[in-house]
Amino acid sequence: MYVFIDDSGDPGFKFDKGSSRFFVIACCVFETAEAAELTSERFRSILRQFLSRDKAEFKFSRSREDIHRLLLAELVGLPFHIHAVLIDKRAAVPYMGDRGPGDLYRSAIARTLSSVQYSPSGLMVFLDGRGDKSYIQGTRVLFSQQLSRHGDNRIRKLRLIDSRSSPLIQLADLFAGTIRRSADESDRLYRRLLEPYLNGGALTIEKVH
C-alpha cells in the first residue's frame, strides 16, 4: 500500500503572529502501484490539458479557485482514498501543555496513518522532503520507534521525495488545502467540492477540536 502525505496550514500556536487556526494532514492512499500510477498520469494529464502545465508544480496556495474546482471535479472516481486529520488549534491549546509545533505535526501524521487499513505488505510512506527539516527528522524518529515497538511492520518504509516531481504529493496538497478551506464556516464552496468524495466513501476526515 502506498501513502502520500502533505499538509495545509502550520502547526504553530503564535496566532498573534500569523499562525493558522486550522492545521490539516492529508494522506492519499493507493492499494497498488498500478492505482498510484494511473492517478499520477491522470493528474498530469489534467494539468497539461486544461492548465497548460507540464513540469510546473501544482500548489494549492498558489492556484486560483477555478483550478481547484476543475481538478476536484476531474479526479472523482479514481482509485484512491484520502484520510485526513483536521485540527482546530485554538481549541487544542489547553491540551498541548509544553509540547510544540513539531509534536503536533508528528501526532497528526501518526493519527492519520492509524486510520489507514492494515496491509500485510506494510505501508510505503512518501513525505515531501522540502518541508521543515526538524519536523521531518522527528517524523523519521517516530516511525522508527513504531517499527521497533510493533512487530507487524505496519510502516515498511518512509521516503522523502521532492513535491515538484511528485504529482501524488501535489494531489495530497490539493486535498489538504481544500479541507482546510472547507473548515471556514463562511466558505461553502469548498465543502461542496468535497461532497462527491465524502458521499462516495473516498474521503475520511477526522476533526480534532
N, C-alpha and C positions, 0 to 999 in steps of 0.2 A: 504494500500500500504506500502511496506517495502523498506527502503533505507539504504544501507550500504556504508559508506564513508571512503576513505583513500586518502593519498596524496603522492606526489613524489617531491623530491627537498626540498627546505626550503624556508620560507617566508622572510628571512633576506636580507639585502641590502649591506652587507660587502663583496663585490666582491673580494677585495684585500686579504680577509682572508678565502676565500673558499666558499662563498655563491654561490649557483647555479644560473645560468642565468634564467632558467625556473622553474616555480612552477605550479604544477597540483593538482587540486582536482577532484577526480572521484567518482561519485555516481552510485552504482549498484542498479537498481530499479526493484522490483518484484511486480506484480499486486496482487498476492495472496500468502498466506503462503505455499500453495502446490507447487507453482512455485519456491519459495525460497528453500524449502526442496529438490525438485528434483535436482536443480542446485547444492546445497550443497553436496548431495550424489554423483553426477557425478564428482564434483571436487575432493572429497575424493577418489573416485574410480580410477581416473586417477593417482593421487599421489601414491596410493597403487600399481596399476598395472604396471605402467611404471617407476616409480621413487623409488619404494621400500620404500615409506614413509607412515606412518600411522598417528602418533600423532605429527610428527615434523611440525613446522610452515613453510609454504612457504613464502619466502621473495624475491621479485623481485631483489633487490640489491645484494642478496647473491646467486643467482641462475645463471646457465650458459645460454648462448644464445640458445642452443638446447632445453633446458627445456622450455624457453619462447615460442619457436616455437611450440613445442609439445602441450602445454596447450592451446594456442590460436587456433590451428587447431582443437583440440578435442572439444572445447567449442562452436563452431559455431552452431547456431540453437537452443540453449537452451533458455528458456523463461525469458529473462531479457533484460533490456535496460541500456546502460551506458550514463549518462550525465556528461560531463566533462568541466572544465574551464582550459585553458592553458594560463598562464600569462608569457609574456616576461618582466621580472622585470627591465631589463636595460632600456626598453622603458617606463616603468611605473614610474621611479624615479622622473621625473619632476612633476608628478601629485600627489605624495604621501604627499608632504608638511611635517608636523611634525608627521604624522602617522607612526606607527611602524609595525614590523612583525605580531603582533597579530591582528592588524586591517586588514592587507592583508589576513591573514588566515580566519578571520571571514567573510569578504566581499566576498571572493572566495566561501566559503560554501553557503552563502546566495544567491549568484548569480547562483550557480549551482542548488540549490533547487528550485529557482524561475522558472527554465525551466522544472521542473517535472510536468507532467499533474496533474491537480487538482483531488483529490479523496474525495468524500463525507465523507468517514470514517476517513480522515486525514492521515498524514504520520507518520509511526513508523520509527524513525531515529536511526541508530546504528553507533556509532563512536568508534574508537579504544581508549580505556581508558588508553593505555600505552603511549600515545603521551604527548606532552608538557602540563603540568598541567595548566599553565597560559592561553594557547590558548584554552584549553578545557573549563575552567571556563568562559572565555569570550564568548565562543560559547553558553554556557548554558544561560548566561545573554541575549545574542542576541535573542535566541529563546523565552525566557520568555517575552521579550519586544514585539516581533512579535505577540505572543499569546494574550497579553493584548491589543495590538493595533488593531488587526484584529479579528473579531468575527466569522471567518469561521473555526477555529480550523484546519488550514492547517497542522500545525505540532502538532500532538497529543501527542507525547512522544519522548524524547531523552534518549537513553540508552547508557551507556558506557560499552563496553564489551572487553574482552581480545582477541586480534587478534590471539593469539596462539591456541585458541579453537574455532575460527570462520572462517570456510572456505570462507564465503562470504565477510568478511573484507579482507581476503587474495586475493580473486578474485578482489576486488576493487584495491588492491595494485598492482596486475598484470597489470590492465589496466592503472592505474596512471603511473606506471613505463614505460610501453610501449609507452604511449602518450608522455611522456617527452623525451624518446629516439627518437621518431619519429620527434620531433621538431628540432633535429640536422640535418641540411641540407645535411650533408655528410653520414647520416645513413639511406639509402633507405630501408634496410631490415625491420625495424620496421614500416615504412609506409606501406609496402606491407602486413605485418602481420595484420594490422588494416583494410585493404581494404574489406574483406568479411563482417565485421561488419558495415562499413560505407555504402557499397553498399546495404546491406540487411536492412538498417534502424535501426540497433540495437545499433548504436553509434552516439552520437551527441557531437561535440567538439566546444566550443566557444573559439575563440582565442582573447586574450586581449593584444594589443600592446601599 
